[in-house]
Amino acid sequence: MYHTHTIHHLLLYSRRLPLIYLLLIIILPVQSHLYGQTTVVGDELPYSPYLYQEIDQCYDTELQEKLDFLVASKIEWRPLVQQKRLAIGIVDLRKPSKIRYASINGDHMMYAASLPKIAVLLTAMECIADSSLQYDQALKKDLRLMIARSNNAATTRVIDKVGMMQIAKVMQQPEYALYDQNDGGGLWVGKRYAAAGIRNPEPIQGLSHAATVRQVCRFYTMLAYGQLVNEEMTQEMLKYLVDPKIYHKFVKALRVRAPRARVYRKSGSWRNYHADSALVYGEGNRRYIVVALIDDPNGSIICTEIISVAESALGIVNPVVLPK
């Protein structure tokens, strides 16, 4: 009933939770299971933490086939997929107790520009939680600038406060494993977002700002189920990620398709490299995660089109019917 990852989180964070709350988390799902009842889940994020599932255990064949079919139908995308210059990941969150995951080139490390700033955000929250970083107004302003406007100067100030090696440590902590050298890599920030400064490249491809779509999908899934740091810091991260102020790529498409949906998002662009990631929640039963990493001059346009592909694969709009 419980995934090992969830139990590990409960034990790790038991010091931060009141005893009665920890008991409720453990007892309620057991009681529901014994009486054959369906657990009632609230309509807001984060979902109940005991329902958390690792996306590796939620790979969905039907969703994968639909994603493959839709992407293959885009003739100009085919060489990008074959050359591993296009990676896409989708997580269906509409059934909190049974999520679905599919991806294309999901474990391929790519340069991700500003998208890995979510790793800086998580590290800052960890440092705030353990009282090694003061959560003052200057830091709050920089965190919002870093995420909503992707401001490099603000990001560099946060990196300097938490330390680049601390970011690498948090990404590799067993309870997160958002970067695993033996499992395809993942989220990595190995350089300040400034011209000057030392580099700490990730071990697999030597990239400074990198990601895989699977690990970015894991980040947002953990966020959606309150698996990052603690409940208070989860709420803080959601506040920084919601209402992005750069209106391109995923956001551009979603403003037309679902203007009232909440979008928790971080994107990135540098030269031919385009990245976007979002947890979409709200209008039209939209509860999903979508991530894209692209190495192509038209990457921004492709990102906009990926929202249509994702929503068709999920059956939200224009559901795809696979040929027999």
Secondary structure by P-SEA (a helix, b strand, c coil): cccaaaaaaaaaacccccaaaaaaaacaaaaaaaacccccccccccccccccccccccccaaaaaaaaaaaaacccaaaaaaaccbbbbbbbcccccbbbbbbcccccccccccccaaaaaaaaaaaaaaccccccaaaaaaaaaacccccaaaaaaaaaaacaaaaaaaaaccccccccccccccccccccccccccccccccccccccccaaaaaaaaaaaaacccccaaaaaaaaaaacccccccaaaaaaaaacccccccccccccccbbbbbbbccccccccbbbbbbbcccaaaaaaaaaaaaaaaaacccccccccc
